[in-house]
Amino acid sequence: MGEAFDAAIQELVFGPLGMSDTTFSMSAALAGNHASPHGKDADGEVRIIRYDVANTITPIRPAGAAWSSPHDMILYVQNELAEGVLPDGRRLVTAENLLARRIRGAPMGEDQWYGMGLSEDATWGVSVIGHGGGLPGYLSDWFAIPSAQVGAVVLTNSSSGGLMLRPFLRRLMEVLYDGRAEAAESLSAVAEQAETQRAVERAQWTIPAA
């Protein structure tokens, strides 16, 4: 079943979109040009994380688990903005089915919803469609802003990379809509808070353990 799923996604999604550097095979990804996963140890020193933990998502890869590149992912976002139409004019998926994934389902917070595999964030009065992902040492997100026909992809190879995702989106909105500059200050505050929390937790640990 797993091989059938991989073949179907390659034929129906990755291939038509031109995502030639995207795969569900961890070994294939690591055989090419790739970014190593990083994280901080108990003392705040940045270290390379072991890859084998990433294998745990393979059995549930319909929920994600694709190894990709910014180039390939922006092709995916481009198709989201084009509502299923490929650059050559052919249609990959009907607009009706594509847009059905954005129907507001479970609330995720104020002005935030989760649909069929996609989230919507209207915190700043503009609908932003997207979905994040993460494994130990990796955190990512992609954004599509239909009203502006603008998309973005952020792939990080750090467990703390998620701290910059929200400020990045905020900064993007500031640039597009001449918003009040808050992103940089927010990022600094988030980073400082994370380091303070790490220091508090470190003070409670005994390493090596008794």
Order of alpha helices (4+ residues) and beta strands (2+ residues): alpha-alpha-beta-beta-alpha-alpha-beta-beta-beta-beta-beta-beta-alpha-alpha
